[in-house]
Amino acid sequence: MDRHDPVQGDGIDVSLDVETSVITLAVHGTWGHRLQNAAHAAIHKSLTGHPAALILDL
């Protein structure tokens, strides 16, 4: 999963609140094939953990 790189300007930040089982994905950068694939992989990986909620910050 690609993490947000401030120098490059695109990627994904992932945060997890373990007390509430809430995952937040924040997508940064210009939408393109690379970022689309990274977002898809991050969402899929997050959902396999069965969180109580998944928040997408697009």
Summary of the structure (lengths in Angstrom):
residues: 58
radius of gyration: 11.3
end to end distance: 16.1
largest distance: 34.0
contacts: 148
relative contact order: 0.26
helix: 26%
strand: 34%
